[in-house]
Structure formats: structure tokens, C-alpha cells
Amino acid sequence: MDSLLIVGTGALANLFAARFVAANIPVTVMGNWPEGLTALRERGVILVGGDGSEKTFKVDVVSGDEPPSAVKLALVLVKSWQTERAAKQLGRCLDPDGLALTLQNGIGNREKLVETLGIGRAALGVTTSGATLLGPGRVRPGGEGIISLEEHPQINKLDSLFTQAGFEVDRMENLDSLVWGKLVVNTSINPLTALLRVANGKLLESESARSLMAAAARETAQVAAKLGVSLPFDDPALAARDVARRTAGNHSSMLQDVNRGAPTEIDAICGAVVRAGGELGVPTPINRTFLLLVRAAVGR
């Protein structure tokens, strides 16, 4: 069996690597974070359970500067601001008949992969799985989620691997609804948790936070509606609250980035809504404010 290449060393990359290895699917992790690569080389992925128990899963590790050759299947799980670099690295190692699947946050990631790899070698997916990175190579799952895959001539290969690893997989002709549905939730939860330095569920304990969540969710939904995208829910504010409740103990990826002093995905989340709103004539004051506040919080 060919090794699955996972591009990234963050929370979801570690979580997925552990799940695949547990299902006897060989995994190679490619990344650029020195501490993460060292930890994975020395001890593998450490999966930490809710009760504090730990399991270790060995993976092969390569640097993005020295990618492997003739990769058949790749899973892209880097931050959105790293997508162009990942695409260039994959351009040097992805087989002519290979496939790279993005399960990243935000919008525009598949398009960046297509620019370098071509439309036949890039596919889009959406996942609702969550995870918290506790340290280099250490991850705590944040609840089971569904993996939705767009129809693609080569997607069966990845579909079967996800199924073998115990993931629930859904196939769809068009993922725009889910992509924008996830964006509605991300714009309403991630910036606030990063700015307030709280877990998702804490947002529900504040009337002011709940009001801001609802305003951001509705604003993003208005942009989606102007684009002609039908969301997978009727009430965007309620959808955001439901996700915050179901993931109450989770630290959003944006909060994890801010805590580590790392760049955030605010430009691919709130920034994407602001740009689309500007083009479509839809006001986006809440998303713009979140965008500027998170940028300011990380010194931009």
C-alpha cells in the first residue's frame, strides 16, 4: 500500500495521522515546523484522550524542503496562509496521476492548489472534526466529525482510506453549501475565542459574546446568499451556538495560533467574507472588525 502523505504538523494533521496509522494505513507527515518534525521523528504522534490516557503512533517524517517522490495521495492540512508553499512542495513530489485533497479552513485553498497542480490533481473536502494541539506531536481529539468530499475522478481512493480509518464520509457534487456553512460558524466563533482567550463554550456564557456571534453569523450568511449559496441550516446564529455548545471544551484553531504566537487564518476566514462582501455590495462591519482586531492582537 502506498503511503498517504499528510501535509502539515498541526492539530488536525496529527489527529488524522494517528487515525490512519491505527487502521494500518502507512503515513508520511511533511511539514516545516522544526519542533513538530523533531517530536514526530523521535516518538510519533501522541494522542491524548479525555481521561488523560496517551497512545503513540509512529509515522514517517520528511521536511517540506526535501519532499518524497511519486506521491499518489496527499492530504493538505496546513494553515490557509501556508497553502501556496504547500502547493509548490506538492508540485515537486505529487505523481502525475496523484491527488491532493484539502480539508482546510477558509475558502480559496483548492484554487491555490489547482494553480500549481492542475484541476485534475486537486480536490476539495470539508471536515467538522476538531482537535487541540497540546504541544509538538501531541494532540487531543475534539469530537467526531463528518468528512464531506466533492466528486472527483480519483476521490474513491481517499474515500476508501477514510472509511478504513473509521471516519464517516459523505460524497457531494457541490460543497459550496458546506464550505460556506463552515465559514459562517468559523467567523462567529474563532475570532471571538482568540480575542477573549476562551474555549468555545465560554462564548455562550456572555450575552455580549452571544450577540456578536449571532451578528457575525448572519452577516456571513448574507454574503453567501448574495452569492446564491444555500446554507445547510436555516438559522445561522442558532447553528453557530449549536457548534459552540457541542464543542464547548475545544480551543479553536485561531485561539491555539494566538496562544502560540503563530500567524492566524483570519484573512482566509473573516477576510474572505470582507472581500466577497466588498465585491458584492454586502456590508460586513462585524467581520471587518474581527479581522482588524485579530490582526492587531498578533501585531499586524
BELDA-V717350 format. One record per pair of residues at least 24 apart in sequence whose C-alpha atoms are under 8 Angstrom apart, sorted by the first residue. I is the first residue (numbers start at 1). J is the second residue. If there is no record, write none. Layout:
I | J
I | J
This chain:
1 | 25
1 | 26
2 | 26
2 | 72
3 | 27
3 | 28
3 | 71
3 | 73
4 | 28
4 | 71
4 | 72
4 | 73
4 | 74
4 | 75
5 | 29
5 | 30
5 | 71
5 | 73
5 | 74
5 | 75
6 | 30
6 | 74
6 | 75
6 | 76
6 | 77
7 | 31
7 | 74
7 | 75
7 | 76
7 | 77
7 | 78
7 | 86
8 | 32
8 | 76
8 | 77
8 | 78
9 | 33
9 | 36
9 | 37
9 | 77
9 | 78
9 | 137
10 | 77
10 | 78
10 | 133
10 | 137
11 | 131
11 | 132
11 | 133
11 | 139
12 | 77
12 | 129
12 | 130
12 | 131
13 | 77
13 | 78
14 | 45
14 | 137
14 | 138
14 | 139
15 | 47
15 | 131
15 | 139
15 | 140
15 | 141
17 | 45
17 | 59
18 | 45
18 | 46
18 | 47
18 | 56
18 | 57
19 | 165
19 | 166
20 | 161
20 | 162
20 | 165
21 | 57
21 | 58
21 | 59
22 | 57
22 | 165
23 | 164
23 | 165
23 | 166
25 | 161
25 | 165
26 | 59
27 | 59
27 | 60
28 | 59
28 | 60
28 | 61
28 | 62
29 | 59
29 | 60
29 | 61
29 | 62
30 | 61
30 | 62
30 | 63
30 | 64
30 | 67
31 | 62
31 | 63
31 | 64
32 | 63
32 | 64
32 | 65
35 | 136
36 | 136
36 | 137
37 | 61
37 | 62
37 | 63
37 | 136
37 | 137
39 | 136
39 | 137
40 | 136
40 | 137
44 | 137
45 | 137
45 | 138
45 | 139
46 | 137
46 | 138
46 | 139
47 | 138
47 | 139
47 | 140
47 | 141
48 | 138
48 | 139
48 | 140
48 | 141
49 | 140
49 | 141
50 | 140
64 | 89
65 | 89
67 | 92
67 | 93
68 | 93
69 | 93
69 | 94
69 | 95
70 | 94
70 | 95
70 | 98
71 | 95
71 | 98
72 | 97
72 | 98
72 | 99
73 | 98
73 | 99
73 | 100
73 | 158
74 | 98
74 | 99
74 | 100
74 | 101
75 | 100
75 | 101
75 | 102
75 | 103
76 | 100
76 | 101
76 | 102
76 | 103
76 | 104
77 | 102
77 | 103
77 | 104
78 | 104
79 | 104
79 | 105
79 | 264
79 | 265
80 | 104
80 | 105
80 | 106
80 | 109
80 | 265
80 | 268
81 | 264
81 | 265
81 | 268
83 | 109
83 | 112
83 | 113
84 | 112
84 | 113
87 | 112
87 | 113
87 | 116
87 | 117
88 | 116
90 | 117
91 | 116
91 | 117
96 | 121
97 | 121
99 | 123
99 | 154
99 | 155
101 | 125
102 | 126
103 | 127
105 | 183
105 | 265
105 | 268
105 | 269
106 | 179
106 | 183
106 | 265
106 | 268
106 | 269
106 | 272
107 | 179
107 | 268
107 | 269
107 | 272
108 | 268
123 | 150
123 | 152
123 | 155
124 | 149
124 | 150
124 | 175
125 | 149
125 | 150
125 | 175
126 | 175
126 | 178
126 | 179
130 | 250
131 | 250
132 | 250
132 | 251
132 | 252
132 | 253
132 | 256
133 | 256
142 | 247
142 | 249
142 | 250
143 | 247
146 | 170
148 | 172
148 | 175
149 | 175
150 | 174
150 | 175
176 | 229
177 | 229
177 | 230
177 | 231
177 | 232
178 | 231
178 | 232
180 | 221
180 | 224
180 | 229
180 | 231
181 | 231
181 | 232
181 | 233
183 | 220
183 | 269
184 | 216
184 | 217
184 | 218
184 | 220
184 | 221
184 | 236
184 | 240
185 | 217
185 | 236
185 | 239
185 | 240
185 | 243
186 | 269
187 | 216
187 | 217
187 | 220
187 | 269
187 | 270
187 | 287
188 | 212
188 | 213
188 | 214
188 | 215
188 | 216
188 | 217
188 | 240
189 | 213
189 | 240
189 | 244
189 | 252
190 | 252
190 | 253
190 | 254
190 | 255
191 | 254
191 | 255
191 | 266
191 | 290
191 | 291
191 | 294
192 | 290
193 | 251
193 | 252
193 | 254
193 | 255
194 | 252
194 | 254
194 | 255
194 | 256
194 | 258
194 | 294
195 | 255
195 | 293
195 | 294
195 | 297
197 | 255
198 | 251
198 | 255
199 | 248
199 | 249
199 | 250
199 | 251
199 | 252
200 | 244
200 | 245
200 | 247
200 | 248
200 | 249
200 | 250
200 | 251
200 | 252
201 | 244
201 | 245
201 | 247
201 | 248
201 | 249
201 | 250
202 | 248
203 | 244
204 | 241
204 | 244
204 | 245
210 | 241
212 | 286
213 | 237
213 | 240
213 | 241
214 | 238
214 | 240
215 | 286
216 | 286
216 | 287
219 | 283
219 | 284
219 | 286
219 | 287
220 | 273
220 | 284
220 | 287
222 | 282
223 | 273
223 | 276
223 | 277
223 | 280
223 | 282
226 | 280
226 | 282
227 | 280
258 | 297
258 | 298
261 | 298
262 | 298
263 | 298
266 | 291
266 | 294
266 | 295
267 | 291
